[in-house]
């Protein structure tokens, strides 16, 4: 149980005394600085826990003018997080890198248009040193909101508005969606497929639009009936697959813009008695191993390293928050990073 | 796309002009106050989004001295959230009630002992007006940390240390775990079962310990071999079921302390050729409908209204933060609420 020596709020001194180390060592451990031996750091942490010690934030802020917290803003219904391993993966990478640098991740959800001004107020209120955002829809006010704040920000995925906003500008980390889609469709062509459809994500999201562009780069003359819009959910993938089969019974391949949608599409193909890959070859996108290795047959898909993209977002944010070179007008230049994708061939195509 | 009339950071006036309403109407919508017609509120929100307007937090804080944000602290690995619908349900209730009152939920995870001081620093730094916490392990430093801060706090589940901490004290919302477990075991006894085992949660958590106490209230002389400790995961439930069957092949019933563990236990019973409920009757705990109605056979279980408990936590927090009557020493008294449970009979017992 927790012990308090004299009943007062425990101090840094109390922690140092109990752990048998100097106050500056306690400070270093608490601020997540390296160069403390693991055994010593453990003793300090045990003392912190036993005493219920809480560092004095007001005192720290005067020195650093920082909250040591970073907002992670997710524009999805909270329950999407619970069914889509994509987010789990992304957040794991982000969290790893933030915590490694001693920053507290603070998760905010936008589920509803009403949430924007409230989230904006929090972001602009000095409670966080920066923000990592996922804002992918064409009409999303987040890029403009963040551009008006003096807050370092990095977007996961390319925001729809480009980087033309006034203000601080922003960075983004995106996968090579278009290139990955091209590789997927070229693979289907190389297998001799002639009626290749695609199931897209919601086309007001840049990742979905970019993947469709990649499909069209290869199949310049693909008729509109071969394109069905999904919503990045399993059920959406199933519904779009059913629609494609109704419209084009002679379909012999489909490029599906996410693994979760692809697993829904595989279910429908099985129900309709189509063999995969013999009758219809299927390629997904993401390479979420928990899905892609579990489908029947295992899914050929385009790999993007989602966890690494999360880590990269956090790293970019710290660069922007610290000594990034300023651009001509004295503001840091927006910077965007596009990470490579590659085809992982399993059994479905 | 976002429009900015003169290139400056958009103001409350800009929003009012664009929406064709008064500044005070804009204020009311942004602060989540009721009494604005839905059509008018929609116009304001559209103007906010189109302009990328961000309310001026510094100005608001001077008036209210509040951040209008509430921390939700979850002491679980983030990926637990993605496999256990319990948390989804709890967070949904919390979020609903916070948002209804215009407060921004801010989600913090504690996955590692290193996280405590960092989370404590954030909680104590004036960034949130209160905290909702899930802290259930005996050696958890959170109750003591929060007790040292001038921060209203409500715990989900009864903290292990009781309410004896100095400082502000805290409230908690807990289900009647012991009473629910008693009802479950009495039900098994009433079915004529004679060798009734139990699979518990981790016994350093109060909810797990309370449910085991309820089991023992009814079966005073149950031998230790009938008790197997699980960890509230599906695999933990399966492993504990296998251990029980190895030790007590004549087992004819089992009370499992969570639905997720019960679904793992049912899988093992099926693999071992035991019919449910004919050979072994099974009762779970939680009534997570997504699980309990999907198991084969559907699960008889103890219902706790998890979403409502989330709402209740948020309501209690607002009461404590506002005009709760003070106790004798000038501090608000800790208050704890225990919500009722009830048995839902399906096919497994």
Interface residues (C-beta under 8 A of the other chain):
Chain A: X1 X2 X4 X7 X9 X10 X30 X32 X45 X48 X49 X50 X51 X52 X53 X54 X55 X56 X57 X58 X60 X61 X67 X68 X69 X78 X79 X81 X82 X85 X87 X88 X91 X92 X95 X99 X102 X104 X105 X106 X107 X108 X109 X111 X112 X113 X114 X115 X116 X117 X118 X119 X120 X121 X122 X123 X124 X125 X126 X127 X139 X141 X143 X144 X145 X147 X148 X149 X161 X165 X166 X167
Chain B: X1 X2 X4 X7 X9 X10 X30 X32 X45 X48 X49 X50 X51 X52 X53 X54 X55 X56 X57 X58 X60 X61 X67 X68 X69 X78 X79 X81 X82 X85 X87 X88 X91 X92 X95 X99 X102 X104 X105 X106 X107 X108 X109 X111 X112 X113 X114 X115 X116 X117 X118 X119 X120 X121 X122 X123 X124 X125 X126 X127 X138 X139 X141 X143 X144 X145 X147 X148 X149 X161 X165 X166 X167
